[in-house]
């Protein structure tokens, strides 16, 4: 089962892909090291709410967008595409 931290990281990664950003760029903009960001992305450390807020500002999205779960339709597309 996916937890909320996994969902936030997935949403952040999706935005990073769309905006052509890497972990170094993210780290610079939230005042963290690339290693700290990498630990969050590999789920060895949870991202703080403060850093999530910094990322939402940097991405110019609402903070709740980083916590969104896929809709039922998009979730079904994801399930179907994996089979």
N, C-alpha and C positions, 0 to 999 in steps of 0.2 A: 504494500500500500504506500502511496506517495504521501509524504507529510508536507506541512506548509513550507518548511525550509526548501524542500525539493522543488515545490511549485514556484517559489520566489526566484530561486536560482535558474530554473527553466525559463521563466519570463525574462529575467535579466539577460540570459544568453540569447534568447530570441531577438531582443532589442539590439544587443551587441552585433548580431549578424546583420540585421537590417541597416544599422548605422555604420557597419564596417569598423567596429572598435575591437581592441584586444585588451587583455588583462592589464597590461602595462598602463594603457590609457585610463582604464577604469581606476586603477590604484592611484595614479597621479591626481585624479579629480576628486577622490574621496579622502585623500591624505593617508593612504595605507601603502604598504609595500606590495609588490606583485606577489610575493610569497604568501602574505596574509590573504590576499584575494584568492589565490590559487587554493589555499586550504579551505576557504568557503566553497569554492566551486567543486572541490572534490569531496565535499560534505564531511570534512574532518573538523570543521569549525562552523558555527552558525554565524551568519551575518547579523550584525547589530541593527536595531531599528534606526539608529542614528545614521549608519551607512546606507541603509535602504532609502532613508529620506534624502540623503545627499545624491544618491543615484537617481531618484525620481526627479530631483531638480535638474541634474545634469542631462538626463534623457528628455526633459521637458514633458513628463507624463505625471499623472496623478499618482500618489503613493499607492492607492488601492489597485491601480492597474498592475502593479508588481505582485499583488496577491491574488489576482484573478485566476479562477479555474476555467478550463475550456468549457464551452457550452456543450450541451448534449449532442448537437449535430456535429461540432468539430471533434468531439471525443469519439463519436462513432466513425468518423472519417479516419481518425488516427488508428482505431482498432482494426478497421477494414484494411487500411494500407499496410499494416504489419502482418497480415495473413496472406 
